[in-house]
Amino acid sequence: MNEQNPKVFISYSHDSDEHKKWVLNLATKLRRHGVDAILDQWDLRIGQDFLWNKELIVLN
């Protein structure tokens, strides 16, 4: 994605697998339409600090 594309960080509740799949589908559609969608399922790795990672995303 280039710097001209809008960027969104998707925050959601992990209350069910169905909801996680719905959010993944939304993020995938956004990326297909040129939005730099940031999703924990893609961008956060096991052991990473979620809050620190979120701050980095907001600052960039």
N, C-alpha and C positions, 0 to 999 in steps of 0.2 A: 504494500500500500504506500502511496506517496503522501506527502504532507498536506496536499489539498483535500484529501479524503477526510470526512468527519470521523471522529473517534468516539466510541462509546465503551464504557465499562459496564458490564451487565452483572448486577447484584440480585440475587434471588435466594429464596429459602430452599433448602435441600430436603423438603418434607416427603418426597416420594420419587421413585424412579421415573414415573410417568411425567412428573413436573420437570425433572432434570432433562428428559428427552425433549419436552416441549421447548425448554429454554435453548437447548442445543440446536434445535431446528430453527428457532428464531435467529440465533446468532449466525448460523450458516446462511440463511436467507439475506441477512444484513450484509454479510461479507460478499455475497454474490452481486449485491447491488452497490458495491463500492464503499461500504461503511467498514472502518477498521474496528470491528467488534472484538472486545477483549473479554474472554470468558475463562473462568478458573479451570474448566475442563480442558482447555488448550494451553493456558499460560501459567498455571500454578502447578508446581511439582511437589511431590511428597517431601515434607521437611521444610519447605519454604514458609516463611512467616507471612501469613495472609495480610495482616494490617500493613506491614512494611511494603509488601508488593503493591498493595492498593495505593499507598502514598506515592510510590515511584510512578505509577501509571498516571495519577492525577497531575504530578509535576511535569510529566512529559506531554 
